[in-house]
Amino acid sequence: MNKPKRIPRGKMSAKLVLKELKTVLLMTLMITVEALAVTLLYTPSGVVTGGVTGIGMLISYATGGWFPSWLFVVIANTPLLILAFRHLHLRFTAYTLYVTVLFSLELALFSNIPFHELFDVSEPAWRVVCVIFGAVTMGFSGAVIVRLGGSTGGLDIVALILNRKYSISMGSISMSMNVVIALALGVLQAINQHSLRAGVEGGALSIIALFVTTIAFNNVILGINRTKTLFIISDKWEEIAPEVLNKVHRGVTYIPCRGAYTNTEKTLVYILTKTIELGSIRRLVLEKDPKALISIIDTREVIGKGFSAVN
């Protein structure tokens, strides 16, 4: 019997280094996009993003820019990074530290560039467009960073710890935390501008932005090719299972059961698969047994071989 070829250690190391380098470069691009979104779209529109950055922006608005948001990001993230080091992986913490520091530096750098001249948000419709586009950008880029094994720091760390412990959606956790920040902005603007309408507009736009960010974030995290759970009831289960194993290359589990109406022993076929494979499995099953009963269920998360999970 031929032994599998061993990959030289040097080649494995080079491959690993190249993979990590690509990860760092993509994270750098994504966090730069986030910093630009905050500077070009959020700040001129007078709204806040979520998390620690949102609190920093709130403080910056309240102090007239005297206490910049980037400085608060640095200060607030320090204890949260210690929390990440204690509860999460070292690789995750290292990437989060890198992303957080770079984000703070870019916020400080971009704040000194007159980007505001490029965008005139005095037009209400254009202001809404800027906020929504910024929200989509923030959700997309933040989710890519999380999928790569890091985070943008701040409340993302708290959300990820809760996600690991209780399997609650990170986007939903962040949303509930960030609504308070948006409401605080509304109160601040109402007081500063002596206008209830200004406060309602600022708070409402921030909540809309947070909602859009959550949708974008969750969709990128879950991915387009989502996991499905299939339960198949068929008298030809012995013919169906090998077809799925050999042609779709998905594992099959047999579950003994008994029909309540017929009181006969049956075998339930249990399969975990991806959306793009669903059509092939359905076709294989119906070719073998047109009378087969197929139950297809959306599955939020699968951890194990053949399926990816949030880092």
N, C-alpha and C positions, 0 to 999 in steps of 0.2 A: 504493500500500500504506500502510495507516494505521500510524503510529508508536505504540509503546506509550506510555501516559501516564507522565510522570515524577512521582514523588511529591516534593512540596516538601521541602527539606532540614529545615525547621523541624518539619514533621510527623513526619519520620523520627526526628529527635532526640527529640521528645516521646515517640514510641512506644518508642524504645530506653530512655529514662529510666524510663518506666512499667514496662517489662519487668524492668529491673534492680531497681527498687523492690520489685516483687512477689517477686523472687528473694530479696532481703535480708529481707523480712518473713517469708517461708516458712522461710528458714534460721534466723531468730531464733526462730520457733516451735519448730522441730525441736531446736535446741540447748538451748532451755529445757526441753523434754520430757526430753532426756537428763540435764540437771542434776537435774531432779526425780526421775528414775529412780534415779540414783546416791544421792541424799540420802534418798529415801523408801523405796526397795526394797533396794538393794544394801548400804548401810552398816548399817542395822539388822539385816540378815540375816548380817552378818559375812563377806561374800564380796567378790570383786574383779571389776571389769570388765576389759577388755583394754587393751592399749597403755600409753601414758604415764600415763593416768588410773589404770589398774590398779596400776602401779608406785607412783604417788603414794598410792593407798589403802593399799597394802602398807606403805609407809614410815609412814603415819599410824597404822596399827594397831600397828606395831612400836614407835613412840615414844609411844603412848598419846594421840595427837592433838596432841602438842607440835609436830610438823612437819606442817602440814595438807596435804592432797592438792592443793588448788588452787595452793599455792605451788610445789610440784614441777612441776605442769603448766606454769606460766609459765616456770620455769627451763629445763626439758627441751625445751620447744617452740622456744625461741629458735634453737638451732643447726639444728633440723629445718626451721624456716621459711626459714633462709638456704639450706639445701639445696634446698628447694622453689623458691626464687627463681632458683637457678642452673639447675635441671633442668626446671622446669615453667613454665606460663604465668603472666604477671603477674596476670591476672584471678583465676586459681586461688589464687595466693599471697595476694592481697588479701582474698579471701573467707575463706580459711583463717585468716588473721591476725585478721579480725573475729570469726569463730566461736570461735577459741581464746581470745581475750581475754574475750569475752562469757561463755563457758563457765566460765572461771576466776572471773570476778566473781560469777556466779550460784552457783557452788559455795561461795564464801566467804559470800555472803548467805544462802543456804538453810541452811548449817551452823549458823547462829545462831538459826534458827527451830525450836522444839520439835516437829518433824514426827514424831519417834519415838513421841510419845504417840498418834498416829493408828493405828499399826501395832504389834500385839503379835506378835512373831515367835517367842515362846517355844513356841507350838504348832508342832510339826515340819511338819505338812501345810501350814499357812499360810506357813511360811517357804519351803517349796518353791514354792508358788504365787507368792509375791512375787518370788522369784529368776527363775522362768520368765517371768513377765509383764514383769519388768524387762529380761530378755534380748531378748524380742521387741521391746519398745519401743526398746531401744538399736540393734538391728539395722535396724529400719525407719527410724528417724529418721536414723541415720548414712548409710544408703544414699540417702535422699532428698537429703541435703546433697551427697553425691558426684555424684548425677545432676544437681543444679543447678549444678555446676561448682566446688564447694569441697570441704572435708573437715573433719573434727574435729581435724585436726592429729595430732601424735604419730606413732605407727607407721603411721597411714594414709598419710602422705606417703611413707614407705619402700615400703609395699605398692603405692601407685599408681605409683611410679617403676618398680618391678619389673614391674607389670602392663603398663605402656607398653612396656617393653623386651622382655619375654619372653611377654606375653599370658597370664600366670598369674592365676587368679582372686584378686581382692583379699581376699575372705573367707577363702580357704584360706591365703593368706600370713599374714594376721593371726592366724588360728587357730594355726598352728604357732608363731608368736612368743609367743602369749598363754598357751599350755599351760604354759610355764616359769613364768610369773607365778603361775598357779593352783597349781602344785606348790609354789612357794615359800611361798604362803599356808598351804598344808596343813602344811608343816614349821614355820612360825612359830606357828600355832595349837596344834600338838602340843606345842611347847616351852613356850609361854606358859601353857597350861592343863594341862600335865603329863598330857595324855591323847591317846593315839594315835587314839582314835575321833574326838575333836573335830577333829584335824588331817585325818583322812580325810574327814569330813563336809564341812569347809570347802573342801578342795581339790576333792572330787568335785562339790560344788554349783557351784563356780566353773567347772569344766570343762564341766559340763552347760550352764551359762549361756552360756559361750563358744560351744559347739556350736550352741545354739539361735540365738544372735546371728548366727553365720555363715550358718545356713540362711535366716534372715529377710533378712539383708543381701544375699546372693547372689540370692534370689528377687526382691527389689525392684530390684536392679541389672539383672538380665536381663529383668525385666518379665514380665507374664502373656502378652502377645502376642509370643511368641518367633519367631525366624527359622527357616525350614525350607528345606532344599535339595531340589529335586525333579529326578530324572532320569527322563525319559519315553522309552520305546522304543515306537515305533508307525510303521506304514507310512503313516499319515495325518498325519505331522508337519506337512506344509504346510497342513493345515486346522486343526490344533490351535493352532499358534503365533499366527496372527492373532486367534483367539478370546481367548487369554490377554492379548495386547497390547491389544486394543480393549475388552474387557469387565472385566478385572481390573486392567488398567494396570500390569502387571509386565513387566519386560524378559525377553526370551527369547534364549538363545544356542544356536546349532547346533554340534554336535560330530560330525564325521565319524567313523564307526567301522565295524568289520567283524564280523559274527557268526561265532563260531568253529565252530558246528555247521553252519550253512548256507553259510558262506564267501561271504556276500553283503554288499554295501555297504549300510550303514544310516546314519541320521542320529539322533543322540541329542539330545533337547531338554533343555536345562539351564535351571532357573528358581530364583531366590531369591525367597521370599515370606514372608508373615507367617501365623501360625496361623489368624487369623480369615478369611484369604483361601483357606485350604487346601481347604475344602469346595467353594468355587466352581470352583477349578481342577480338582479331581478330577471334578466333575460335567461340566464342559466336555469334558474329555479322554474320559471314558467315553461321552458322547453321540456323539462323533465316531468313537471306536474302542473298543467294548466289550472287545476283546482286548488293549488297550494294557497294557504293563507299566510301573507307576509305582513308583519307589523314593523314599521320603520319609526324609530324614535330618535330625536335630536339628543346628542350626548354632549354635555358641557365640557368635560375634561376626562382624558384617559392618560394614565401614567404607566408606562411600560414599553417593552420592546415593540418597535414598529409605529409608535405614536410619540409625538413630541409633547412636552409640557413646558409651562412657563418656568424660566430659570429662577 
